Amino acid sequence: MSDQDTHRGPDFDEFVAAEFTNILALALAVLHDRDDAVDVAQETMARTFARWDVVATLDRPGAWTRRVALNLATDTLRRRTRRQRLHLRLRSQPPPIADEQDTVEWDRTFWAEVAALPKRERDVVVLHYVDDLTIADIASIVDSPEGTVKSDLSRARGRLRNAMQRNDHDVQDEE
């Protein structure tokens, strides 16, 4: 064993065994959602593994890993906030919060409607609300003028608003 190997710290499997539960708890405390927390913890460990040759040499590899977990949790919260902003924009009231099953169903229906949009409108919606890109950035990606992107986004919002209102009326009519 070389001198360098003796300073590399615990091997990755030992590190995961010692730290995964703590990383999961940290993510759960920030996100308050078990599925999202598991995703963050797993992605954190994947990123740690990808850089393990460097992370293992740090004085406190757990601190580096926790920073990654916090950054990923923050990104998850931002995506959640963007999704909620989109819901509010497209619907006169926010998705139901009291009944989690209704929220899940509304969310599933909403993203099915996004998927049903014409490709160009769907791409613009996803880039704007999921990736949180500006109109200028989207225009560059889709290789269109900013005015066209704004029109596509506006048209997509209208279609989504109409589809979700139609779905709300369908549900009310069934009751």
C-alpha positions in Angstrom: 0.0 0.0 0.0 1.4 3.4 -1.0 1.7 6.3 1.3 -1.0 8.1 -0.8 -3.4 5.2 -0.3 -3.1 5.4 3.5 -4.3 9.1 3.4 -7.3 8.5 1.2 -9.6 7.9 4.1 -12.4 5.2 4.2 -13.3 3.5 1.0 -16.4 4.6 -0.7 -18.6 1.7 0.5 -17.7 2.4 4.1 -18.3 6.1 3.6 -21.8 5.5 2.2 -22.6 3.1 5.0 -21.6 5.7 7.6 -23.1 8.8 5.9 -26.1 7.9 3.7 -28.6 7.9 6.6 -27.4 11.3 7.7 -27.5 12.7 4.2 -31.1 11.3 3.8 -32.1 12.9 7.2 -30.6 16.3 6.1 -32.5 16.2 2.8 -35.7 15.1 4.5 -35.4 18.0 7.0 -35.1 20.5 4.2 -37.6 19.0 1.7 -40.3 17.4 3.9 -40.9 14.9 1.2 -39.4 11.4 1.5 -39.2 10.6 -2.2 -37.5 13.9 -3.0 -35.1 13.3 0.0 -34.2 9.9 -1.3 -33.5 11.3 -4.7 -31.3 14.0 -3.3 -29.4 11.5 -1.1 -28.8 9.1 -4.0 -27.7 11.9 -6.3 -25.4 13.2 -3.6 -23.7 9.8 -3.3 -23.5 9.5 -7.1 -21.7 12.8 -7.3 -19.5 11.9 -4.3 -18.6 8.7 -6.1 -17.8 10.5 -9.3 -15.3 12.7 -7.4 -14.2 10.1 -4.8 -10.6 10.3 -5.7 -10.6 14.0 -4.6 -13.3 13.8 -1.9 -11.6 10.9 -0.1 -8.5 13.1 0.4 -10.4 15.9 2.1 -10.0 16.4 5.8 -13.8 16.2 6.1 -15.4 14.4 3.1 -18.7 14.3 5.0 -18.8 18.1 5.0 -18.3 18.3 1.3 -21.0 15.7 0.8 -23.4 17.6 3.0 -22.8 20.8 1.0 -23.7 18.9 -2.2 -26.8 17.5 -0.5 -27.9 21.0 0.6 -27.3 22.4 -2.9 -29.3 19.6 -4.5 -32.1 20.1 -1.9 -32.2 23.8 -2.7 -32.4 23.0 -6.4 -35.4 20.7 -5.7 -37.1 23.4 -3.7 -36.6 25.8 -6.6 -38.1 23.4 -9.0 -41.0 22.9 -6.7 -41.5 26.6 -6.4 -41.4 27.1 -10.1 -44.0 24.3 -10.6 -46.2 26.0 -8.0 -45.8 29.4 -9.7 -46.8 27.8 -13.0 -49.9 26.1 -11.3 -50.9 29.5 -9.9 -50.5 31.2 -13.2 -52.6 28.6 -15.0 -55.3 28.1 -12.5 -57.4 30.5 -10.6 -56.6 28.7 -7.3 -53.6 26.6 -6.2 -53.7 22.9 -6.4 -55.5 21.4 -3.4 -53.2 21.1 -0.5 -55.5 19.6 2.1 -55.8 16.3 0.2 -52.5 15.0 -1.0 -54.1 12.5 -3.4 -56.0 15.3 -5.2 -52.7 17.3 -5.5 -50.9 14.3 -6.9 -53.7 13.6 -9.4 -53.9 17.3 -10.4 -50.1 17.3 -10.9 -50.2 14.1 -13.0 -53.0 15.6 -15.1 -51.2 18.8 -15.5 -47.9 17.2 -16.7 -49.9 15.0 -19.1 -51.4 18.1 -20.6 -47.9 19.7 -20.9 -46.7 16.5 -22.7 -49.7 16.8 -25.1 -48.7 20.3 -26.1 -47.2 20.8 -29.6 -43.5 20.1 -29.3 -42.3 23.7 -29.6 -44.8 24.9 -26.9 -43.9 22.0 -24.7 -40.2 22.7 -25.0 -40.7 26.4 -24.2 -42.8 25.6 -21.1 -40.3 23.0 -19.8 -37.3 25.3 -20.4 -39.0 28.2 -18.7 -40.6 26.5 -15.7 -38.5 23.5 -15.1 -35.1 24.8 -16.1 -36.0 28.3 -15.0 -34.5 29.9 -18.1 -35.0 33.4 -19.4 -36.8 34.1 -22.6 -33.4 35.1 -24.1 -31.8 31.8 -23.1 -34.7 29.8 -24.4 -34.6 31.7 -27.7 -31.0 30.8 -28.0 -31.6 27.1 -27.3 -34.6 26.8 -29.7 -33.0 29.1 -32.3 -36.0 31.4 -32.5 -36.5 35.2 -31.9 -37.5 36.2 -28.4 -40.8 37.4 -29.6 -41.6 34.0 -31.0 -40.7 32.3 -27.7 -42.9 34.8 -25.9 -45.8 33.9 -28.2 -45.2 30.2 -27.9 -45.1 30.5 -24.1 -48.3 32.6 -24.0 -50.1 30.2 -26.4 -49.0 27.2 -24.3 -50.2 28.9 -21.1 -53.6 29.5 -22.7 -53.9 25.9 -23.8 -52.8 24.6 -20.4 -55.2 26.9 -18.6 -58.1 25.8 -20.8 -57.2 22.1 -20.4 -57.0 22.3 -16.6 -60.2 24.3 -16.4 -61.9 21.7 -18.6 -60.5 18.9 -16.3 -61.8 20.8 -13.2 -65.3 21.1 -14.8 -65.2 17.3 -15.7 -64.4 16.5 -12.1 -67.2 18.8 -10.8 -69.7 17.3 -13.2 -68.9 13.8 -12.0 -69.7 14.8 -8.4 
